[in-house]
């Protein structure tokens, strides 16, 4: 899944109709934290959970 799709789907999951700058910043920080912790990896198709997640 591409980052923009993940951001949009996460916002939709939480019931937010729009993805404003504050929400985008918060979700982007969460995605970056998942990368740092090894929970997400990048692949040709976009982002995906790591094998151990």
Legacy VTK file of the C-alpha trace (Angstrom):
# vtk DataFile Version 3.0
C-alpha trace
ASCII
DATASET POLYDATA
POINTS 53 float
0.000 0.000 0.000
1.353 3.416 -0.828
1.831 5.953 1.977
-0.935 8.272 0.728
-3.386 5.362 0.545
-2.446 4.321 4.080
-2.948 7.854 5.384
-6.338 8.136 3.675
-7.528 4.736 4.887
-6.383 5.395 8.463
-8.290 8.686 8.483
-11.369 6.936 7.110
-11.062 4.195 9.736
-11.210 6.809 12.495
-14.182 8.514 10.847
-12.385 11.655 9.692
-13.894 13.038 6.497
-10.779 14.998 5.569
-7.066 14.626 6.042
-5.995 18.023 7.364
-2.424 19.017 8.124
-2.695 18.141 11.820
-4.068 14.664 11.152
-1.579 14.078 8.316
1.319 15.080 10.589
0.155 12.774 13.386
-0.362 9.777 11.100
2.923 10.393 9.274
4.694 10.404 12.642
3.053 7.081 13.484
4.144 5.571 10.155
7.696 6.814 10.695
7.683 5.280 14.202
6.559 1.940 12.743
9.482 2.063 10.290
11.907 2.849 13.108
10.553 -0.022 15.208
10.723 -2.445 12.273
6.962 -2.890 12.016
6.773 -1.615 8.431
9.004 -2.132 5.428
9.080 -0.613 1.938
8.583 -2.848 -1.066
7.963 -2.347 -4.772
4.229 -2.190 -4.065
4.571 0.360 -1.291
4.430 -0.186 2.457
3.785 -3.514 4.095
4.060 -5.066 7.549
7.362 -6.696 8.351
7.477 -10.468 8.607
7.495 -10.392 12.423
4.452 -8.115 12.709
LINES 1 54
53 0 1 2 3 4 5 6 7 8 9 10 11 12 13 14 15 16 17 18 19 20 21 22 23 24 25 26 27 28 29 30 31 32 33 34 35 36 37 38 39 40 41 42 43 44 45 46 47 48 49 50 51 52
